[in-house]
Amino acid sequence: LDLVEDPEDNKILESAVAANADFLITSDNHLLKLEKYQEIKIVTPAEFWRYYEDDGESGWMKWLKQFVG
């Protein structure tokens, strides 16, 4: 991929695509400018927190169970 100015950032984005990620959590402004790539939401750590915080504890528990397995 060659979507952002920094070649190293492109590698991170490629990794997220290869992993079929739902989110790319970053503080990198080059990546954040994209906001979304394919179906991957590119968000700050605080934005990611808010996605699940709004669902209360059940939202976090659901995410944790998906993450841990």
FIKOLZA-1660 file (N, C-alpha, C; in steps of 0.1 Angstrom, whole numbers, plus 5000, padded with zeros to 4 digits):
% residues 69
   i   px   py   pz ch aa at
   1 5008 4988 5000  A  L  N
   1 5000 5000 5000  A  L CA
   1 5009 5012 5000  A  L  C
   2 5004 5023 4994  A  D  N
   2 5011 5036 4994  A  D CA
   2 5000 5047 4996  A  D  C
   3 4994 5047 5008  A  L  N
   3 4983 5056 5011  A  L CA
   3 4987 5068 5019  A  L  C
   4 4998 5067 5027  A  V  N
   4 5002 5078 5036  A  V CA
   4 5016 5081 5033  A  V  C
   5 5020 5093 5038  A  E  N
   5 5034 5098 5034  A  E CA
   5 5045 5090 5040  A  E  C
   6 5043 5084 5052  A  D  N
   6 5054 5076 5058  A  D CA
   6 5053 5062 5054  A  D  C
   7 5063 5056 5048  A  P  N
   7 5063 5042 5044  A  P CA
   7 5061 5033 5055  A  P  C
   8 5066 5036 5067  A  E  N
   8 5064 5028 5079  A  E CA
   8 5049 5027 5083  A  E  C
   9 5042 5038 5081  A  D  N
   9 5028 5038 5084  A  D CA
   9 5020 5029 5074  A  D  C
  10 5025 5029 5062  A  N  N
  10 5018 5020 5052  A  N CA
  10 5020 5006 5056  A  N  C
  11 5031 5002 5062  A  K  N
  11 5033 4988 5067  A  K CA
  11 5023 4985 5078  A  K  C
  12 5021 4994 5087  A  I  N
  12 5011 4992 5098  A  I CA
  12 4997 4990 5092  A  I  C
  13 4993 4998 5082  A  L  N
  13 4980 4996 5076  A  L CA
  13 4979 4983 5068  A  L  C
  14 4990 4979 5062  A  E  N
  14 4990 4966 5055  A  E CA
  14 4988 4955 5065  A  E  C
  15 4994 4956 5077  A  S  N
  15 4993 4946 5087  A  S CA
  15 4978 4945 5092  A  S  C
  16 4972 4956 5094  A  A  N
  16 4958 4957 5098  A  A CA
  16 4949 4950 5088  A  A  C
  17 4952 4952 5075  A  V  N
  17 4944 4946 5064  A  V CA
  17 4946 4931 5064  A  V  C
  18 4959 4927 5066  A  A  N
  18 4962 4913 5065  A  A CA
  18 4955 4905 5077  A  A  C
  19 4954 4912 5088  A  A  N
  19 4948 4906 5100  A  A CA
  19 4933 4907 5101  A  A  C
  20 4927 4913 5090  A  N  N
  20 4912 4915 5090  A  N CA
  20 4908 4923 5102  A  N  C
  21 4915 4933 5106  A  A  N
  21 4912 4941 5118  A  A CA
  21 4899 4949 5116  A  A  C
  22 4892 4951 5127  A  D  N
  22 4881 4960 5127  A  D CA
  22 4885 4974 5130  A  D  C
  23 4896 4975 5139  A  F  N
  23 4901 4988 5143  A  F CA
  23 4916 4989 5141  A  F  C
  24 4921 5000 5138  A  L  N
  24 4936 5003 5139  A  L CA
  24 4936 5015 5149  A  L  C
  25 4942 5012 5161  A  I  N
  25 4943 5021 5172  A  I CA
  25 4956 5028 5171  A  I  C
  26 4957 5041 5170  A  T  N
  26 4969 5048 5168  A  T CA
  26 4968 5063 5172  A  T  C
  27 4980 5069 5174  A  S  N
  27 4981 5083 5177  A  S CA
  27 4988 5090 5165  A  S  C
  28 4991 5082 5155  A  D  N
  28 4998 5087 5143  A  D CA
  28 4989 5095 5134  A  D  C
  29 4992 5108 5133  A  N  N
  29 4983 5117 5125  A  N CA
  29 4982 5113 5110  A  N  C
  30 4992 5107 5104  A  H  N
  30 4991 5103 5090  A  H CA
  30 4980 5093 5088  A  H  C
  31 4980 5083 5097  A  L  N
  31 4970 5073 5097  A  L CA
  31 4956 5078 5101  A  L  C
  32 4956 5086 5111  A  L  N
  32 4943 5092 5116  A  L CA
  32 4936 5100 5105  A  L  C
  33 4943 5106 5096  A  K  N
  33 4937 5114 5086  A  K CA
  33 4928 5106 5077  A  K  C
  34 4932 5093 5075  A  L  N
  34 4924 5084 5067  A  L CA
  34 4910 5081 5073  A  L  C
  35 4909 5081 5086  A  E  N
  35 4897 5078 5093  A  E CA
  35 4892 5064 5092  A  E  C
  36 4893 5058 5079  A  K  N
  36 4888 5045 5077  A  K CA
  36 4896 5040 5064  A  K  C
  37 4899 5027 5064  A  Y  N
  37 4904 5021 5052  A  Y CA
  37 4898 5008 5050  A  Y  C
  38 4892 5006 5039  A  Q  N
  38 4883 4994 5036  A  Q CA
  38 4873 4994 5048  A  Q  C
  39 4872 4984 5056  A  E  N
  39 4863 4983 5067  A  E CA
  39 4870 4986 5080  A  E  C
  40 4882 4990 5080  A  I  N
  40 4890 4992 5092  A  I CA
  40 4888 5007 5097  A  I  C
  41 4883 5008 5109  A  K  N
  41 4882 5022 5115  A  K CA
  41 4895 5025 5121  A  K  C
  42 4900 5037 5118  A  I  N
  42 4913 5042 5123  A  I CA
  42 4910 5052 5133  A  I  C
  43 4913 5049 5146  A  V  N
  43 4909 5057 5157  A  V CA
  43 4920 5059 5167  A  V  C
  44 4919 5070 5175  A  T  N
  44 4928 5072 5187  A  T CA
  44 4924 5062 5198  A  T  C
  45 4933 5060 5207  A  P  N
  45 4929 5051 5219  A  P CA
  45 4917 5056 5226  A  P  C
  46 4915 5069 5228  A  A  N
  46 4904 5075 5234  A  A CA
  46 4891 5072 5226  A  A  C
  47 4891 5073 5213  A  E  N
  47 4880 5070 5205  A  E CA
  47 4876 5055 5206  A  E  C
  48 4886 5047 5206  A  F  N
  48 4883 5032 5207  A  F CA
  48 4876 5030 5221  A  F  C
  49 4881 5036 5231  A  W  N
  49 4875 5034 5244  A  W CA
  49 4860 5038 5244  A  W  C
  50 4857 5049 5237  A  R  N
  50 4843 5053 5236  A  R CA
  50 4834 5044 5229  A  R  C
  51 4839 5036 5219  A  Y  N
  51 4831 5027 5212  A  Y CA
  51 4825 5016 5222  A  Y  C
  52 4832 5012 5232  A  Y  N
  52 4827 5002 5241  A  Y CA
  52 4822 5008 5254  A  Y  C
  53 4827 5020 5258  A  E  N
  53 4823 5026 5270  A  E CA
  53 4808 5029 5269  A  E  C
  54 4803 5033 5258  A  D  N
  54 4789 5036 5256  A  D CA
  54 4780 5024 5259  A  D  C
  55 4785 5012 5258  A  D  N
  55 4777 5000 5261  A  D CA
  55 4778 4996 5275  A  D  C
  56 4785 5004 5283  A  G  N
  56 4787 5000 5297  A  G CA
  56 4796 4988 5299  A  G  C
  57 4796 4982 5311  A  E  N
  57 4804 4971 5313  A  E CA
  57 4802 4959 5304  A  E  C
  58 4789 4957 5300  A  S  N
  58 4786 4946 5291  A  S CA
  58 4793 4948 5278  A  S  C
  59 4795 4960 5273  A  G  N
  59 4802 4963 5261  A  G CA
  59 4817 4959 5262  A  G  C
  60 4823 4962 5273  A  W  N
  60 4837 4959 5275  A  W CA
  60 4839 4944 5277  A  W  C
  61 4830 4938 5284  A  M  N
  61 4831 4923 5286  A  M CA
  61 4829 4916 5273  A  M  C
  62 4820 4920 5265  A  K  N
  62 4818 4914 5252  A  K CA
  62 4831 4915 5243  A  K  C
  63 4837 4927 5243  A  W  N
  63 4850 4929 5236  A  W CA
  63 4861 4921 5241  A  W  C
  64 4862 4920 5255  A  L  N
  64 4873 4912 5261  A  L CA
  64 4871 4897 5257  A  L  C
  65 4859 4892 5258  A  K  N
  65 4857 4878 5254  A  K CA
  65 4860 4875 5240  A  K  C
  66 4857 4885 5231  A  Q  N
  66 4861 4883 5217  A  Q CA
  66 4876 4883 5215  A  Q  C
  67 4883 4892 5223  A  F  N
  67 4897 4894 5222  A  F CA
  67 4905 4882 5227  A  F  C
  68 4900 4877 5239  A  V  N
  68 4907 4867 5246  A  V CA
  68 4903 4853 5240  A  V  C
  69 4891 4852 5236  A  G  N
  69 4886 4840 5230  A  G CA
  69 4878 4831 5239  A  G  C
% end
